[in-house]
Amino acid sequence: MGGSGSKVIRVETGNGSRMFRSTPLEGLDDLRNAVSCKVHVQDDEGYDYARRAWNKDVSGFPSAIVTVESEDDICCVMKYMQNHPNVELGVTGSGRHSHKCAPDNCLLIDCSNLNKKSLDPATGIADFGTGCVLSEVDELGDKHGYAVPLGQNPNTGITGLTMGGGLGILGRSYGLTSDSVLQFRCVLLTGEKVIASADSHPDLFWALRGGGGNFCIVTEIRYQMHKIPDKMAFHEKIYLPIPCVFENPKTAFKRAIHYVENDMPRQSGGNLVLPFGGPFVASFAYNGTPEEGRKHFESPAFNFGRTLIHNKGAKPYSQVQRLALGPGEKEQQAGYYHEKGFICETIPDNLADYLWEASHGKDTPKSGAIIITIVGGKISDLPSDATAYHSRHGLYFVIFLSEWKDPKDAEVCRKWGRRCALDCKNFAFKPYNPPLGEAEAVPDHHIGYEVFNKNLEKLRDIKTKYDPSNRLCHNVNIIPRK
């Protein structure tokens, strides 16, 4: 970035105010002449909306934001980039959950308007632009009796989730989100449009399924969706700390773990949730007929102890997905968040005790939860090098999620999350690099190995082929070879 015209401004973050040196984009006129779409710079009307992030703590200040309307617009941006080698590049979509979704002093490509979608009811093959969010995939699929394994936050963007692997309540039946991808439409840094699939650029296809946004700009994803029942059985149990009326919540939590590790079929998927200072919540859905699901949820194996609070029945899949939002199904609002976590193969008693105390202790933040997503099943059937996503063989995906409104609580939340992740390191199948919260001060090679493990070296080869100068560096970065 050029330094001419830079200025120091004060900005507000979840940690209070910070001083920030704002740098104008090098060759701004060249960029505007190259594209036909909107280019926002600081002080423009619409700039703050264009740089928005779900996690306000990580919403940065790009030098310019290009809201592209087509692949051709991206090709024009790539031509500009070739003539301005000092400009850093960022890419974002609609969800804005990544901690690198709006980096400071970069040129940010905003793909949120690439939101076309279609589905062939005869085959279940569906195309979604990379500006689509999870609820759009769920709702279109539901109309025709199809689904793809996706997370349960409806306003998450599909692209970051898919290229990071992608977990959801259907994962035990159908695998990762990325396992359902047939092809990616991409624009390379050279400006070339390509298809990445098993038959075309197979190395790129392998890397994009778990390797993140390190290699190119994805514009559209084609999924092979899966047949699902018209309605799906669900059962949510809530255990309050009221003796003689409810099972002890901690005991119910351990019984739920026993169910997961000994009796849970592949058709069942769900979450165990420990809200800070609150009850234990067990939420499951069954990918089969409603009658099959009802019978399973009434079986002795699914009995975690007495409770008077049940939410159960059968609903279309897209509505079952929204049950994770809680009463009223209100979407998670933009705010200040910090997240850490890990994947593990089992939760022994001492880890269960730790997780309970971490969510109910004197140092626990005011707002948040420990969220445990059940994985395994079909996800674990493939070897760890089948795609770039390495950590297929865990059973639990444990997230330490805290939230704050007052800046003075920010460091409390961060310290709690970091401490929990460190304390659980010996139980972890792998640490989890957070899409929320600040980018931790860890060397890039360490992040790469922790996330990609034995797949890292192959990913570095592919990175070197498609992005040798590391222009796409605002991600869980894979360093190209020199």
Secondary structure, DSSP 8 states (H G I E B T S, - for coil): ---TT-EEEEEEETTEEEEEEE---TTHHHHHHH-SSEEEETTSTTHHHHT--SBGGG----SEEEE--SHHHHHHHHHHHHH-TT--EEEE-SS--STTSS-TTSEEEE-TT---EEE-TTT-EEEEETT-BHHHHHHHHHHTTEE----S-TTSBHHHHHHT----TTHHHH--GGGGEEEEEEE-TTS-EEEEESSSSHHHHHHHTTS-SSS-EEEEEEEE-EE--SSEEEEEEEE-S-TTTS--HHHHHHHHHHHHHHT--TTEEEEEEEETTS-EEEEEEESS-HHHHHHHHTSGGG--S--SEEEEEEE-HHHHHHGGG-GGG----SBEEEEEEEEES---HHHHHHHHHHHHSTTS-SEEEEEEEE--GGGGGS-TTSSS----S-SEEEEEEEEESSGGGHHHHHHHHHHHHHHTGGG-SEE---SSS---S--HHHHHHHHHGGGHHHHHHHHHHH-TT--B-SSS------
